[in-house]
Amino acid sequence: MNNHKSAARPAGGIAVSVQPPRDPVATSIVGESLPAKAPGGAARKRNFDKLCKRLRRNVGRAIEDYHMIGEGDRVMVCLSGGKDSYTLLDMLLALQKKAPVRFELVAVNMDQKQPGFPEHVLPEYLRGLGIPFDVIERDTYSVVKRVIPEGNTMCGLCSRLRRGNLYGYAERHGFTKIALGHHRDDIIETLFLNLFHGGRLAAMPPKLQSDDGKNLVIRPLAYCSEEDIADYAAVREFPIIPCTLCGSQEHLQRKQIKAMLKEWRRHPGRVENIFRAFTNIAPSQLGDSTLFDFERFELRRPENAEADTIRGTWVHADPRARKGS
C-alpha cells in the first residue's frame, strides 16, 4: 500500500489543519478527549461516552443483521475526508479489536484532482493512526466539468466515475468488501430522491452486490443518524476536507430533501418510521408487475362453495345447512 505519498501542499490549496490524531479506539470508547476536570467535562464526557456506545452498537447491529463482515475479510474503507467516512473508520477500528472474527482494514482515498485539494491531509492523518492506506489518483474532476453544463448537478456523474474506479481498485487488490460511509439519513434522502425525481421506490441497501457480481459494498453506518455522526466528528476534531465540486451547488435536490426531513423531525418518530418501513417491505401491497405476475392470479376457492357475505367466510353450499336460516 502507498502509505508514503508526498505530503507537499498544493499552491492555493484549501487550508485544513491536521492535528496529531488521537487513538480513535481509546477516544471513542472512553472519551479521552474530554478531561473530567475541565469545565463541564464530567457531564460532557458522560454524554460523549453514551454517544460512542450508541454509534458502536448501531454499527455492530448493522454488521450483524446484514452479515457485512466475516472471517478473513479484507475491507477497503473509502475515506473521502468528510465526517461520515472518518467516523466509519473510527467505528470499524474500535470494533475490530473486539469482533468475534478477524478482518483487515485498509483506508483508501480517491484524489479526483479538484483544484486546491489538500492532498497532504489524509496521508498525514492516516500515518498518524498507523494503519495501511493508499491514494488513488484519477482526474475525474476535469471529466465532470467538461461533460456537465455549468450550473447543472454534477453529483451523478461524479459518483459514477468514483464508483467505477473504486470497484476496479478493489478487484485488482483482492478486497472482499468495500465499506462506504452512508448513514441512515443518506438512505432516507435517496429514497425520496428516487421517489420524487425518478419515479421509483429505491434507496441505498446496507449491503449491495455490484451488477457484475465482482464487488460487495457495505454501509456499516446504515443505522446511525447524521446528527450522532456530526456530534461525534465535532468532538474528535477530524481534519475535514470540503468538497468544492459539489459544495458549490447550493440548489441540489438532496438539499431540498434534507430541508423537508428537517421539518418532519418536528413530529417525533416520523423519520425513524420511514427508515423502519425501508426495512419492512410488503411487495404484495405494491404494483410492480415484475415482482408479481398479476395476469396469472387465480381464485383459490373450494369446489361447490359460495361466499357468505355476512360472515366474510367461505361455506359449502349444502341446502340442508341453510334450512331454517
Protein Blocks (a to p, Z undefined) as FASTA:
>chain_A
ZZkbcfbdcehiacddddddddfklmmmnommlcfkbghklmmmmmmmmmmmmmmmmmmm
mmmmnombcghiacddddehiaklmmmmmmmmmmmmmpcbdcddddddddehighiafkl
mmmmmmmnopacddddddfklmmmmmmcghiafklmmmmmmmmmmmmmmmmnopabdcdf
bdfklmmmmmmmmmmmnopacdddfbdcdfkopaccddfklmpcfklmmmmmmmnopacd
ddfklmmmmkbfklmmmmmmmmmmmpghklmmmmmmmmmccfklmcbfklpcfklpccdd
dehiacdfknopacdddfklmgoZZ
